[in-house]
Amino acid sequence: MREKKLMLVVAFPNTTNAMAMEKYCRQRGVGGRLIAVPPSITAGCGMAWCAEPEAEAAVKEVLSGQSIGTEGIYRILL
């Protein structure tokens, strides 16, 4: 079993927002990937963006710059 590490997780209300996050993060070179929402979080669409905690400022910049709706930004062990 691999060791869990602290990760930044952004939950979305719908798939459209999750896919937009992936698109704009890729365009801007912001690290991360789409994952299934962890059981400790609830979100409308079941998808979340997972990134290193150090990328939080860049992630928030993409969210605000593109007006992407979220259901929460979390730091959890994954």
mmCIF file of the N, C-alpha and C atoms, coordinates in Angstrom:
data_MODEL
# 
_entry.id   MODEL 
# 
loop_
_atom_site.group_PDB 
_atom_site.id 
_atom_site.type_symbol 
_atom_site.label_atom_id 
_atom_site.label_alt_id 
_atom_site.label_comp_id 
_atom_site.label_asym_id 
_atom_site.label_entity_id 
_atom_site.label_seq_id 
_atom_site.pdbx_PDB_ins_code 
_atom_site.Cartn_x 
_atom_site.Cartn_y 
_atom_site.Cartn_z 
_atom_site.occupancy 
_atom_site.B_iso_or_equiv 
_atom_site.pdbx_formal_charge 
_atom_site.auth_seq_id 
_atom_site.auth_comp_id 
_atom_site.auth_asym_id 
_atom_site.auth_atom_id 
_atom_site.pdbx_PDB_model_num 
ATOM 1   N N  . MET A 1 1  ? 0.846   -1.176 0.000   1.00 0.00 ? 1  MET A N  1 
ATOM 2   C CA . MET A 1 1  ? 0.000   0.000  0.000   1.00 0.00 ? 1  MET A CA 1 
ATOM 3   C C  . MET A 1 1  ? 0.891   1.239  0.000   1.00 0.00 ? 1  MET A C  1 
ATOM 4   N N  . ARG A 1 2  ? 0.577   2.180  -0.879  1.00 0.00 ? 2  ARG A N  1 
ATOM 5   C CA . ARG A 1 2  ? 1.412   3.372  -0.971  1.00 0.00 ? 2  ARG A CA 1 
ATOM 6   C C  . ARG A 1 2  ? 1.090   4.343  0.161   1.00 0.00 ? 2  ARG A C  1 
ATOM 7   N N  . GLU A 1 3  ? 2.057   5.159  0.471   1.00 0.00 ? 3  GLU A N  1 
ATOM 8   C CA . GLU A 1 3  ? 1.888   6.151  1.532   1.00 0.00 ? 3  GLU A CA 1 
ATOM 9   C C  . GLU A 1 3  ? 1.001   7.292  1.038   1.00 0.00 ? 3  GLU A C  1 
ATOM 10  N N  . LYS A 1 4  ? 0.060   7.709  1.884   1.00 0.00 ? 4  LYS A N  1 
ATOM 11  C CA . LYS A 1 4  ? -0.817  8.823  1.527   1.00 0.00 ? 4  LYS A CA 1 
ATOM 12  C C  . LYS A 1 4  ? -0.061  10.130 1.681   1.00 0.00 ? 4  LYS A C  1 
ATOM 13  N N  . LYS A 1 5  ? -0.414  11.099 0.829   1.00 0.00 ? 5  LYS A N  1 
ATOM 14  C CA . LYS A 1 5  ? 0.207   12.413 0.948   1.00 0.00 ? 5  LYS A CA 1 
ATOM 15  C C  . LYS A 1 5  ? -0.857  13.487 0.820   1.00 0.00 ? 5  LYS A C  1 
ATOM 16  N N  . LEU A 1 6  ? -0.575  14.635 1.378   1.00 0.00 ? 6  LEU A N  1 
ATOM 17  C CA . LEU A 1 6  ? -1.505  15.751 1.367   1.00 0.00 ? 6  LEU A CA 1 
ATOM 18  C C  . LEU A 1 6  ? -1.636  16.290 -0.052  1.00 0.00 ? 6  LEU A C  1 
ATOM 19  N N  . MET A 1 7  ? -2.887  16.415 -0.518  1.00 0.00 ? 7  MET A N  1 
ATOM 20  C CA . MET A 1 7  ? -3.151  16.903 -1.870  1.00 0.00 ? 7  MET A CA 1 
ATOM 21  C C  . MET A 1 7  ? -4.235  17.970 -1.827  1.00 0.00 ? 7  MET A C  1 
ATOM 22  N N  . LEU A 1 8  ? -4.213  18.831 -2.823  1.00 0.00 ? 8  LEU A N  1 
ATOM 23  C CA . LEU A 1 8  ? -5.243  19.849 -3.008  1.00 0.00 ? 8  LEU A CA 1 
ATOM 24  C C  . LEU A 1 8  ? -6.323  19.234 -3.895  1.00 0.00 ? 8  LEU A C  1 
ATOM 25  N N  . VAL A 1 9  ? -7.574  19.293 -3.448  1.00 0.00 ? 9  VAL A N  1 
ATOM 26  C CA . VAL A 1 9  ? -8.683  18.706 -4.203  1.00 0.00 ? 9  VAL A CA 1 
ATOM 27  C C  . VAL A 1 9  ? -9.767  19.761 -4.381  1.00 0.00 ? 9  VAL A C  1 
ATOM 28  N N  . VAL A 1 10 ? -10.177 19.979 -5.625  1.00 0.00 ? 10 VAL A N  1 
ATOM 29  C CA . VAL A 1 10 ? -11.234 20.937 -5.952  1.00 0.00 ? 10 VAL A CA 1 
ATOM 30  C C  . VAL A 1 10 ? -12.440 20.143 -6.445  1.00 0.00 ? 10 VAL A C  1 
ATOM 31  N N  . ALA A 1 11 ? -13.572 20.296 -5.753  1.00 0.00 ? 11 ALA A N  1 
ATOM 32  C CA . ALA A 1 11 ? -14.805 19.602 -6.135  1.00 0.00 ? 11 ALA A CA 1 
ATOM 33  C C  . ALA A 1 11 ? -15.678 20.532 -6.977  1.00 0.00 ? 11 ALA A C  1 
ATOM 34  N N  . PHE A 1 12 ? -16.425 19.949 -7.902  1.00 0.00 ? 12 PHE A N  1 
ATOM 35  C CA . PHE A 1 12 ? -17.237 20.728 -8.841  1.00 0.00 ? 12 PHE A CA 1 
ATOM 36  C C  . PHE A 1 12 ? -18.712 20.348 -8.773  1.00 0.00 ? 12 PHE A C  1 
ATOM 37  N N  . PRO A 1 13 ? -19.598 21.310 -9.076  1.00 0.00 ? 13 PRO A N  1 
ATOM 38  C CA . PRO A 1 13 ? -21.032 21.028 -9.063  1.00 0.00 ? 13 PRO A CA 1 
ATOM 39  C C  . PRO A 1 13 ? -21.512 20.267 -10.299 1.00 0.00 ? 13 PRO A C  1 
ATOM 40  N N  . ASN A 1 14 ? -20.728 20.319 -11.380 1.00 0.00 ? 14 ASN A N  1 
ATOM 41  C CA . ASN A 1 14 ? -21.135 19.627 -12.608 1.00 0.00 ? 14 ASN A CA 1 
ATOM 42  C C  . ASN A 1 14 ? -19.911 19.273 -13.451 1.00 0.00 ? 14 ASN A C  1 
ATOM 43  N N  . THR A 1 15 ? -20.124 18.373 -14.381 1.00 0.00 ? 15 THR A N  1 
ATOM 44  C CA . THR A 1 15 ? -19.043 17.882 -15.234 1.00 0.00 ? 15 THR A CA 1 
ATOM 45  C C  . THR A 1 15 ? -18.483 18.974 -16.137 1.00 0.00 ? 15 THR A C  1 
ATOM 46  N N  . THR A 1 16 ? -19.321 19.900 -16.556 1.00 0.00 ? 16 THR A N  1 
ATOM 47  C CA . THR A 1 16 ? -18.868 20.994 -17.420 1.00 0.00 ? 16 THR A CA 1 
ATOM 48  C C  . THR A 1 16 ? -17.759 21.787 -16.744 1.00 0.00 ? 16 THR A C  1 
ATOM 49  N N  . ASN A 1 17 ? -17.933 22.112 -15.473 1.00 0.00 ? 17 ASN A N  1 
ATOM 50  C CA . ASN A 1 17 ? -16.902 22.854 -14.742 1.00 0.00 ? 17 ASN A CA 1 
ATOM 51  C C  . ASN A 1 17 ? -15.636 22.019 -14.568 1.00 0.00 ? 17 ASN A C  1 
ATOM 52  N N  . ALA A 1 18 ? -15.794 20.729 -14.304 1.00 0.00 ? 18 ALA A N  1 
ATOM 53  C CA . ALA A 1 18 ? -14.629 19.855 -14.142 1.00 0.00 ? 18 ALA A CA 1 
ATOM 54  C C  . ALA A 1 18 ? -13.817 19.789 -15.438 1.00 0.00 ? 18 ALA A C  1 
ATOM 55  N N  . MET A 1 19 ? -14.503 19.641 -16.565 1.00 0.00 ? 19 MET A N  1 
ATOM 56  C CA . MET A 1 19 ? -13.811 19.565 -17.852 1.00 0.00 ? 19 MET A CA 1 
ATOM 57  C C  . MET A 1 19 ? -13.167 20.904 -18.220 1.00 0.00 ? 19 MET A C  1 
ATOM 58  N N  . ALA A 1 20 ? -13.822 22.001 -17.875 1.00 0.00 ? 20 ALA A N  1 
ATOM 59  C CA . ALA A 1 20 ? -13.241 23.326 -18.126 1.00 0.00 ? 20 ALA A CA 1 
ATOM 60  C C  . ALA A 1 20 ? -11.964 23.498 -17.315 1.00 0.00 ? 20 ALA A C  1 
ATOM 61  N N  . MET A 1 21 ? -11.976 23.021 -16.075 1.00 0.00 ? 21 MET A N  1 
ATOM 62  C CA . MET A 1 21 ? -10.785 23.117 -15.227 1.00 0.00 ? 21 MET A CA 1 
ATOM 63  C C  . MET A 1 21 ? -9.625  22.361 -15.871 1.00 0.00 ? 21 MET A C  1 
ATOM 64  N N  . GLU A 1 22 ? -9.895  21.160 -16.347 1.00 0.00 ? 22 GLU A N  1 
ATOM 65  C CA . GLU A 1 22 ? -8.849  20.374 -16.991 1.00 0.00 ? 22 GLU A CA 1 
ATOM 66  C C  . GLU A 1 22 ? -8.299  21.109 -18.217 1.00 0.00 ? 22 GLU A C  1 
ATOM 67  N N  . LYS A 1 23 ? -9.179  21.636 -19.039 1.00 0.00 ? 23 LYS A N  1 
ATOM 68  C CA . LYS A 1 23 ? -8.775  22.343 -20.257 1.00 0.00 ? 23 LYS A CA 1 
ATOM 69  C C  . LYS A 1 23 ? -7.885  23.543 -19.944 1.00 0.00 ? 23 LYS A C  1 
ATOM 70  N N  . TYR A 1 24 ? -8.334  24.408 -19.030 1.00 0.00 ? 24 TYR A N  1 
ATOM 71  C CA . TYR A 1 24 ? -7.590  25.636 -18.756 1.00 0.00 ? 24 TYR A CA 1 
ATOM 72  C C  . TYR A 1 24 ? -6.306  25.380 -17.969 1.00 0.00 ? 24 TYR A C  1 
ATOM 73  N N  . CYS A 1 25 ? -6.288  24.373 -17.120 1.00 0.00 ? 25 CYS A N  1 
ATOM 74  C CA . CYS A 1 25 ? -5.040  24.037 -16.421 1.00 0.00 ? 25 CYS A CA 1 
ATOM 75  C C  . CYS A 1 25 ? -4.005  23.513 -17.409 1.00 0.00 ? 25 CYS A C  1 
ATOM 76  N N  . ARG A 1 26 ? -4.428  22.689 -18.349 1.00 0.00 ? 26 ARG A N  1 
ATOM 77  C CA . ARG A 1 26 ? -3.500  22.177 -19.374 1.00 0.00 ? 26 ARG A CA 1 
ATOM 78  C C  . ARG A 1 26 ? -2.946  23.330 -20.214 1.00 0.00 ? 26 ARG A C  1 
ATOM 79  N N  . GLN A 1 27 ? -3.813  24.263 -20.609 1.00 0.00 ? 27 GLN A N  1 
ATOM 80  C CA . GLN A 1 27 ? -3.371  25.399 -21.421 1.00 0.00 ? 27 GLN A CA 1 
ATOM 81  C C  . GLN A 1 27 ? -2.340  26.252 -20.689 1.00 0.00 ? 27 GLN A C  1 
ATOM 82  N N  . ARG A 1 28 ? -2.480  26.365 -19.387 1.00 0.00 ? 28 ARG A N  1 
ATOM 83  C CA . ARG A 1 28 ? -1.597  27.231 -18.598 1.00 0.00 ? 28 ARG A CA 1 
ATOM 84  C C  . ARG A 1 28 ? -0.452  26.485 -17.912 1.00 0.00 ? 28 ARG A C  1 
ATOM 85  N N  . GLY A 1 29 ? -0.366  25.192 -18.133 1.00 0.00 ? 29 GLY A N  1 
ATOM 86  C CA . GLY A 1 29 ? 0.709   24.407 -17.546 1.00 0.00 ? 29 GLY A CA 1 
ATOM 87  C C  . GLY A 1 29 ? 0.586   24.211 -16.048 1.00 0.00 ? 29 GLY A C  1 
ATOM 88  N N  . VAL A 1 30 ? -0.638  24.273 -15.534 1.00 0.00 ? 30 VAL A N  1 
ATOM 89  C CA . VAL A 1 30 ? -0.872  24.051 -14.104 1.00 0.00 ? 30 VAL A CA 1 
ATOM 90  C C  . VAL A 1 30 ? -1.013  22.549 -13.889 1.00 0.00 ? 30 VAL A C  1 
ATOM 91  N N  . GLY A 1 31 ? -0.197  21.998 -13.004 1.00 0.00 ? 31 GLY A N  1 
ATOM 92  C CA . GLY A 1 31 ? -0.208  20.564 -12.760 1.00 0.00 ? 31 GLY A CA 1 
ATOM 93  C C  . GLY A 1 31 ? -1.478  20.081 -12.095 1.00 0.00 ? 31 GLY A C  1 
ATOM 94  N N  . GLY A 1 32 ? -1.776  18.808 -12.307 1.00 0.00 ? 32 GLY A N  1 
ATOM 95  C CA . GLY A 1 32 ? -2.928  18.185 -11.681 1.00 0.00 ? 32 GLY A CA 1 
ATOM 96  C C  . GLY A 1 32 ? -3.650  17.289 -12.663 1.00 0.00 ? 32 GLY A C  1 
ATOM 97  N N  . ARG A 1 33 ? -4.738  16.662 -12.168 1.00 0.00 ? 33 ARG A N  1 
ATOM 98  C CA . ARG A 1 33 ? -5.528  15.779 -13.021 1.00 0.00 ? 33 ARG A CA 1 
ATOM 99  C C  . ARG A 1 33 ? -6.916  15.616 -12.432 1.00 0.00 ? 33 ARG A C  1 
ATOM 100 N N  . LEU A 1 34 ? -7.844  15.181 -13.267 1.00 0.00 ? 34 LEU A N  1 
ATOM 101 C CA . LEU A 1 34 ? -9.189  14.879 -12.794 1.00 0.00 ? 34 LEU A CA 1 
ATOM 102 C C  . LEU A 1 34 ? -9.183  13.518 -12.108 1.00 0.00 ? 34 LEU A C  1 
ATOM 103 N N  . ILE A 1 35 ? -9.904  13.432 -10.995 1.00 0.00 ? 35 ILE A N  1 
ATOM 104 C CA . ILE A 1 35 ? -10.037 12.180 -10.253 1.00 0.00 ? 35 ILE A CA 1 
ATOM 105 C C  . ILE A 1 35 ? -11.500 12.010 -9.847  1.00 0.00 ? 35 ILE A C  1 
ATOM 106 N N  . ALA A 1 36 ? -11.848 10.815 -9.415  1.00 0.00 ? 36 ALA A N  1 
ATOM 107 C CA . ALA A 1 36 ? -13.154 10.600 -8.799  1.00 0.00 ? 36 ALA A CA 1 
ATOM 108 C C  . ALA A 1 36 ? -13.128 11.288 -7.434  1.00 0.00 ? 36 ALA A C  1 
ATOM 109 N N  . VAL A 1 37 ? -14.241 11.885 -7.053  1.00 0.00 ? 37 VAL A N  1 
ATOM 110 C CA . VAL A 1 37 ? -14.296 12.583 -5.766  1.00 0.00 ? 37 VAL A CA 1 
ATOM 111 C C  . VAL A 1 37 ? -14.027 11.575 -4.649  1.00 0.00 ? 37 VAL A C  1 
ATOM 112 N N  . PRO A 1 38 ? -13.078 11.882 -3.760  1.00 0.00 ? 38 PRO A N  1 
ATOM 113 C CA . PRO A 1 38 ? -12.799 10.984 -2.637  1.00 0.00 ? 38 PRO A CA 1 
ATOM 114 C C  . PRO A 1 38 ? -14.034 10.832 -1.741  1.00 0.00 ? 38 PRO A C  1 
ATOM 115 N N  . PRO A 1 39 ? -14.184 9.694  -1.073  1.00 0.00 ? 39 PRO A N  1 
ATOM 116 C CA . PRO A 1 39 ? -15.354 9.454  -0.224  1.00 0.00 ? 39 PRO A CA 1 
ATOM 117 C C  . PRO A 1 39 ? -15.535 10.475 0.902   1.00 0.00 ? 39 PRO A C  1 
ATOM 118 N N  . SER A 1 40 ? -14.459 11.114 1.315   1.00 0.00 ? 40 SER A N  1 
ATOM 119 C CA . SER A 1 40 ? -14.544 12.087 2.410   1.00 0.00 ? 40 SER A CA 1 
ATOM 120 C C  . SER A 1 40 ? -15.134 13.427 1.972   1.00 0.00 ? 40 SER A C  1 
ATOM 121 N N  . ILE A 1 41 ? -15.368 13.596 0.661   1.00 0.00 ? 41 ILE A N  1 
ATOM 122 C CA . ILE A 1 41 ? -15.916 14.841 0.107   1.00 0.00 ? 41 ILE A CA 1 
ATOM 123 C C  . ILE A 1 41 ? -17.171 14.483 -0.692  1.00 0.00 ? 41 ILE A C  1 
ATOM 124 N N  . THR A 1 42 ? -18.145 15.372 -0.682  1.00 0.00 ? 42 THR A N  1 
ATOM 125 C CA . THR A 1 42 ? -19.304 15.169 -1.552  1.00 0.00 ? 42 THR A CA 1 
ATOM 126 C C  . THR A 1 42 ? -19.326 16.271 -2.603  1.00 0.00 ? 42 THR A C  1 
ATOM 127 N N  . ALA A 1 43 ? -19.646 15.901 -3.830  1.00 0.00 ? 43 ALA A N  1 
ATOM 128 C CA . ALA A 1 43 ? -19.740 16.882 -4.915  1.00 0.00 ? 43 ALA A CA 1 
ATOM 129 C C  . ALA A 1 43 ? -20.787 16.408 -5.904  1.00 0.00 ? 43 ALA A C  1 
ATOM 130 N N  . GLY A 1 44 ? -21.447 17.345 -6.525  1.00 0.00 ? 44 GLY A N  1 
ATOM 131 C CA . GLY A 1 44 ? -22.544 17.049 -7.433  1.00 0.00 ? 44 GLY A CA 1 
ATOM 132 C C  . GLY A 1 44 ? -22.200 16.141 -8.591  1.00 0.00 ? 44 GLY A C  1 
ATOM 133 N N  . CYS A 1 45 ? -21.034 16.327 -9.204  1.00 0.00 ? 45 CYS A N  1 
ATOM 134 C CA . CYS A 1 45 ? -20.756 15.579 -10.434 1.00 0.00 ? 45 CYS A CA 1 
ATOM 135 C C  . CYS A 1 45 ? -19.881 14.349 -10.220 1.00 0.00 ? 45 CYS A C  1 
ATOM 136 N N  . GLY A 1 46 ? -19.281 14.193 -9.065  1.00 0.00 ? 46 GLY A N  1 
ATOM 137 C CA . GLY A 1 46 ? -18.436 13.037 -8.811  1.00 0.00 ? 46 GLY A CA 1 
ATOM 138 C C  . GLY A 1 46 ? -17.018 13.164 -9.333  1.00 0.00 ? 46 GLY A C  1 
ATOM 139 N N  . MET A 1 47 ? -16.668 14.331 -9.890  1.00 0.00 ? 47 MET A N  1 
ATOM 140 C CA . MET A 1 47 ? -15.312 14.557 -10.394 1.00 0.00 ? 47 MET A CA 1 
ATOM 141 C C  . MET A 1 47 ? -14.653 15.687 -9.613  1.00 0.00 ? 47 MET A C  1 
ATOM 142 N N  . ALA A 1 48 ? -13.334 15.596 -9.470  1.00 0.00 ? 48 ALA A N  1 
ATOM 143 C CA . ALA A 1 48 ? -12.583 16.623 -8.755  1.00 0.00 ? 48 ALA A CA 1 
ATOM 144 C C  . ALA A 1 48 ? -11.232 16.814 -9.431  1.00 0.00 ? 48 ALA A C  1 
ATOM 145 N N  . TRP A 1 49 ? -10.632 17.988 -9.217  1.00 0.00 ? 49 TRP A N  1 
ATOM 146 C CA . TRP A 1 49 ? -9.285  18.269 -9.713  1.00 0.00 ? 49 TRP A CA 1 
ATOM 147 C C  . TRP A 1 49 ? -8.336  18.032 -8.551  1.00 0.00 ? 49 TRP A C  1 
ATOM 148 N N  . CYS A 1 50 ? -7.298  17.266 -8.783  1.00 0.00 ? 50 CYS A N  1 
ATOM 149 C CA . CYS A 1 50 ? -6.319  16.944 -7.752  1.00 0.00 ? 50 CYS A CA 1 
ATOM 150 C C  . CYS A 1 50 ? -4.967  17.507 -8.176  1.00 0.00 ? 50 CYS A C  1 
ATOM 151 N N  . ALA A 1 51 ? -4.326  18.244 -7.259  1.00 0.00 ? 51 ALA A N  1 
ATOM 152 C CA . ALA A 1 51 ? -3.026  18.850 -7.556  1.00 0.00 ? 51 ALA A CA 1 
ATOM 153 C C  . ALA A 1 51 ? -2.184  18.878 -6.290  1.00 0.00 ? 51 ALA A C  1 
ATOM 154 N N  . GLU A 1 52 ? -0.914  19.135 -6.468  1.00 0.00 ? 52 GLU A N  1 
ATOM 155 C CA . GLU A 1 52 ? -0.022  19.316 -5.325  1.00 0.00 ? 52 GLU A CA 1 
ATOM 156 C C  . GLU A 1 52 ? -0.456  20.572 -4.568  1.00 0.00 ? 52 GLU A C  1 
ATOM 157 N N  . PRO A 1 53 ? -0.351  20.580 -3.242  1.00 0.00 ? 53 PRO A N  1 
ATOM 158 C CA . PRO A 1 53 ? -0.752  21.758 -2.464  1.00 0.00 ? 53 PRO A CA 1 
ATOM 159 C C  . PRO A 1 53 ? -0.010  23.034 -2.872  1.00 0.00 ? 53 PRO A C  1 
ATOM 160 N N  . GLU A 1 54 ? 1.210   22.894 -3.368  1.00 0.00 ? 54 GLU A N  1 
ATOM 161 C CA . GLU A 1 54 ? 1.997   24.052 -3.783  1.00 0.00 ? 54 GLU A CA 1 
ATOM 162 C C  . GLU A 1 54 ? 1.376   24.769 -4.985  1.00 0.00 ? 54 GLU A C  1 
ATOM 163 N N  . ALA A 1 55 ? 0.497   24.089 -5.700  1.00 0.00 ? 55 ALA A N  1 
ATOM 164 C CA . ALA A 1 55 ? -0.137  24.672 -6.889  1.00 0.00 ? 55 ALA A CA 1 
ATOM 165 C C  . ALA A 1 55 ? -1.416  25.433 -6.551  1.00 0.00 ? 55 ALA A C  1 
ATOM 166 N N  . GLU A 1 56 ? -1.726  25.604 -5.272  1.00 0.00 ? 56 GLU A N  1 
ATOM 167 C CA . GLU A 1 56 ? -3.001  26.219 -4.883  1.00 0.00 ? 56 GLU A CA 1 
ATOM 168 C C  . GLU A 1 56 ? -3.209  27.601 -5.493  1.00 0.00 ? 56 GLU A C  1 
ATOM 169 N N  . ALA A 1 57 ? -2.207  28.453 -5.471  1.00 0.00 ? 57 ALA A N  1 
ATOM 170 C CA . ALA A 1 57 ? -2.356  29.807 -6.025  1.00 0.00 ? 57 ALA A CA 1 
ATOM 171 C C  . ALA A 1 57 ? -2.671  29.749 -7.521  1.00 0.00 ? 57 ALA A C  1 
ATOM 172 N N  . ALA A 1 58 ? -1.964  28.903 -8.254  1.00 0.00 ? 58 ALA A N  1 
ATOM 173 C CA . ALA A 1 58 ? -2.201  28.779 -9.697  1.00 0.00 ? 58 ALA A CA 1 
ATOM 174 C C  . ALA A 1 58 ? -3.583  28.197 -9.978  1.00 0.00 ? 58 ALA A C  1 
ATOM 175 N N  . VAL A 1 59 ? -4.008  27.235 -9.176  1.00 0.00 ? 59 VAL A N  1 
ATOM 176 C CA . VAL A 1 59 ? -5.333  26.630 -9.340  1.00 0.00 ? 59 VAL A CA 1 
ATOM 177 C C  . VAL A 1 59 ? -6.416  27.674 -9.099  1.00 0.00 ? 59 VAL A C  1 
ATOM 178 N N  . LYS A 1 60 ? -6.272  28.446 -8.034  1.00 0.00 ? 60 LYS A N  1 
ATOM 179 C CA . LYS A 1 60 ? -7.264  29.482 -7.726  1.00 0.00 ? 60 LYS A CA 1 
ATOM 180 C C  . LYS A 1 60 ? -7.290  30.566 -8.804  1.00 0.00 ? 60 LYS A C  1 
ATOM 181 N N  . GLU A 1 61 ? -6.143  30.844 -9.389  1.00 0.00 ? 61 GLU A N  1 
ATOM 182 C CA . GLU A 1 61 ? -6.076  31.832 -10.472 1.00 0.00 ? 61 GLU A CA 1 
ATOM 183 C C  . GLU A 1 61 ? -6.868  31.348 -11.687 1.00 0.00 ? 61 GLU A C  1 
ATOM 184 N N  . VAL A 1 62 ? -6.738  30.068 -12.027 1.00 0.00 ? 62 VAL A N  1 
ATOM 185 C CA . VAL A 1 62 ? -7.505  29.503 -13.141 1.00 0.00 ? 62 VAL A CA 1 
ATOM 186 C C  . VAL A 1 62 ? -8.998  29.555 -12.820 1.00 0.00 ? 62 VAL A C  1 
ATOM 187 N N  . LEU A 1 63 ? -9.368  29.167 -11.604 1.00 0.00 ? 63 LEU A N  1 
ATOM 188 C CA . LEU A 1 63 ? -10.781 29.158 -11.211 1.00 0.00 ? 63 LEU A CA 1 
ATOM 189 C C  . LEU A 1 63 ? -11.405 30.543 -11.326 1.00 0.00 ? 63 LEU A C  1 
ATOM 190 N N  . SER A 1 64 ? -10.713 31.547 -10.801 1.00 0.00 ? 64 SER A N  1 
ATOM 191 C CA . SER A 1 64 ? -11.282 32.900 -10.827 1.00 0.00 ? 64 SER A CA 1 
ATOM 192 C C  . SER A 1 64 ? -11.195 33.519 -12.221 1.00 0.00 ? 64 SER A C  1 
ATOM 193 N N  . GLY A 1 65 ? -10.111 33.283 -12.922 1.00 0.00 ? 65 GLY A N  1 
ATOM 194 C CA . GLY A 1 65 ? -9.927  33.865 -14.247 1.00 0.00 ? 65 GLY A CA 1 
ATOM 195 C C  . GLY A 1 65 ? -10.905 33.331 -15.279 1.00 0.00 ? 65 GLY A C  1 
ATOM 196 N N  . GLN A 1 66 ? -11.354 32.100 -15.094 1.00 0.00 ? 66 GLN A N  1 
ATOM 197 C CA . GLN A 1 66 ? -12.274 31.474 -16.052 1.00 0.00 ? 66 GLN A CA 1 
ATOM 198 C C  . GLN A 1 66 ? -13.690 31.347 -15.489 1.00 0.00 ? 66 GLN A C  1 
ATOM 199 N N  . SER A 1 67 ? -13.917 31.881 -14.294 1.00 0.00 ? 67 SER A N  1 
ATOM 200 C CA . SER A 1 67 ? -15.237 31.817 -13.635 1.00 0.00 ? 67 SER A CA 1 
ATOM 201 C C  . SER A 1 67 ? -15.768 30.385 -13.558 1.00 0.00 ? 67 SER A C  1 
ATOM 202 N N  . ILE A 1 68 ? -14.906 29.478 -13.104 1.00 0.00 ? 68 ILE A N  1 
ATOM 203 C CA . ILE A 1 68 ? -15.291 28.073 -12.962 1.00 0.00 ? 68 ILE A CA 1 
ATOM 204 C C  . ILE A 1 68 ? -15.879 27.877 -11.568 1.00 0.00 ? 68 ILE A C  1 
ATOM 205 N N  . GLY A 1 69 ? -17.095 27.362 -11.506 1.00 0.00 ? 69 GLY A N  1 
ATOM 206 C CA . GLY A 1 69 ? -17.766 27.134 -10.229 1.00 0.00 ? 69 GLY A CA 1 
ATOM 207 C C  . GLY A 1 69 ? -17.226 25.907 -9.518  1.00 0.00 ? 69 GLY A C  1 
ATOM 208 N N  . THR A 1 70 ? -17.138 25.989 -8.186  1.00 0.00 ? 70 THR A N  1 
ATOM 209 C CA . THR A 1 70 ? -16.676 24.859 -7.385  1.00 0.00 ? 70 THR A CA 1 
ATOM 210 C C  . THR A 1 70 ? -17.655 24.593 -6.247  1.00 0.00 ? 70 THR A C  1 
ATOM 211 N N  . GLU A 1 71 ? -17.510 23.426 -5.654  1.00 0.00 ? 71 GLU A N  1 
ATOM 212 C CA . GLU A 1 71 ? -18.261 23.093 -4.447  1.00 0.00 ? 71 GLU A CA 1 
ATOM 213 C C  . GLU A 1 71 ? -17.325 23.055 -3.246  1.00 0.00 ? 71 GLU A C  1 
ATOM 214 N N  . GLY A 1 72 ? -16.071 23.410 -3.449  1.00 0.00 ? 72 GLY A N  1 
ATOM 215 C CA . GLY A 1 72 ? -15.131 23.462 -2.342  1.00 0.00 ? 72 GLY A CA 1 
ATOM 216 C C  . GLY A 1 72 ? -13.717 23.147 -2.776  1.00 0.00 ? 72 GLY A C  1 
ATOM 217 N N  . ILE A 1 73 ? -12.780 23.689 -2.005  1.00 0.00 ? 73 ILE A N  1 
ATOM 218 C CA . ILE A 1 73 ? -11.358 23.417 -2.212  1.00 0.00 ? 73 ILE A CA 1 
ATOM 219 C C  . ILE A 1 73 ? -10.853 22.825 -0.907  1.00 0.00 ? 73 ILE A C  1 
ATOM 220 N N  . TYR A 1 74 ? -10.241 21.658 -0.982  1.00 0.00 ? 74 TYR A N  1 
ATOM 221 C CA . TYR A 1 74 ? -9.850  20.913 0.212   1.00 0.00 ? 74 TYR A CA 1 
ATOM 222 C C  . TYR A 1 74 ? -8.386  20.511 0.148   1.00 0.00 ? 74 TYR A C  1 
ATOM 223 N N  . ARG A 1 75 ? -7.822  20.284 1.317   1.00 0.00 ? 75 ARG A N  1 
ATOM 224 C CA . ARG A 1 75 ? -6.503  19.661 1.449   1.00 0.00 ? 75 ARG A CA 1 
ATOM 225 C C  . ARG A 1 75 ? -6.738  18.371 2.217   1.00 0.00 ? 75 ARG A C  1 
ATOM 226 N N  . ILE A 1 76 ? -6.546  17.253 1.529   1.00 0.00 ? 76 ILE A N  1 
ATOM 227 C CA . ILE A 1 76 ? -6.801  15.968 2.166   1.00 0.00 ? 76 ILE A CA 1 
ATOM 228 C C  . ILE A 1 76 ? -5.690  14.976 1.830   1.00 0.00 ? 76 ILE A C  1 
ATOM 229 N N  . LEU A 1 77 ? -5.598  13.934 2.653   1.00 0.00 ? 77 LEU A N  1 
ATOM 230 C CA . LEU A 1 77 ? -4.626  12.879 2.406   1.00 0.00 ? 77 LEU A CA 1 
ATOM 231 C C  . LEU A 1 77 ? -5.189  11.910 1.378   1.00 0.00 ? 77 LEU A C  1 
ATOM 232 N N  . LEU A 1 78 ? -4.439  11.709 0.316   1.00 0.00 ? 78 LEU A N  1 
ATOM 233 C CA . LEU A 1 78 ? -4.832  10.751 -0.731  1.00 0.00 ? 78 LEU A CA 1 
ATOM 234 C C  . LEU A 1 78 ? -3.714  9.759  -0.962  1.00 0.00 ? 78 LEU A C  1 
# 
